[in-house]
Amino acid sequence: ISKHFPSEERYSLTDQIRRSSRSVCANVAEAFFKRNYPAAFVSKLSDSLSEAAETQVWLDFAQECKYFQASDAQALQTRYGYVIGKLLVMMHHPEQWKT
């Protein structure tokens, strides 16, 4: 979707959305390798949660600017809501992820 944003958004909104959304996954990967250390695991998941919330905010801005359809915005927000929910479950039950 961000490929279709105006060119003047390339280094601001587009970059922010891509950076924060990629960071969600990267932080989950880091958390996975720290799963035997509950505090470190939860800390990295918390970072991921923050990045997911940031992505939602940037998507809100993009939708308010009419850079994509409201239906696409709702679908993305729903997906991020799901991701945030899963992260919260993992954070509240870190013992389930120990090896």
C-alpha positions, -999 to 999 in steps of 0.1 A, spaced: 0 0 0 28 24 9 42 21 -26 12 42 -38 17 71 -13 27 105 -28 64 108 -35 67 136 -9 59 110 18 87 87 8 111 98 36 85 106 62 53 86 65 63 58 41 96 53 59 80 54 93 54 28 84 79 4 69 104 9 97 80 4 126 62 -26 109 95 -43 102 106 -37 138 76 -56 151 89 -88 135 126 -81 143 118 -77 180 97 -109 181 127 -127 166 150 -113 193 125 -122 220 123 -158 207 161 -162 213 158 -147 248 128 -169 257 147 -187 285 151 -154 303 116 -143 311 124 -106 318 144 -102 286 118 -121 266 90 -98 279 111 -67 274 116 -75 237 80 -83 233 72 -50 249 94 -33 222 75 -52 196 42 -41 211 52 -5 210 63 -7 174 30 -23 164 11 5 182 33 30 164 25 14 131 -12 17 138 -8 54 144 11 59 111 -16 40 93 -42 62 109 -23 93 96 -21 77 61 -58 69 60 -67 104 72 -47 117 43 -67 94 20 -37 76 8 -56 44 7 -92 31 10 -110 30 44 -116 -7 39 -79 -13 35 -72 7 66 -97 -13 86 -82 -46 74 -47 -34 84 -59 -22 118 -77 -55 124 -45 -74 116 -25 -52 139 -51 -56 167 -47 -94 163 -8 -91 165 -11 -69 196 -34 -93 212 -10 -122 206 19 -102 219 0 -94 251 -8 -131 256 29 -140 251 40 -113 276 15 -124 302 26 -161 299 63 -161 291 67 -195 308 49 -211 279 77 -202 255 107 -216 275 125 -245 260 
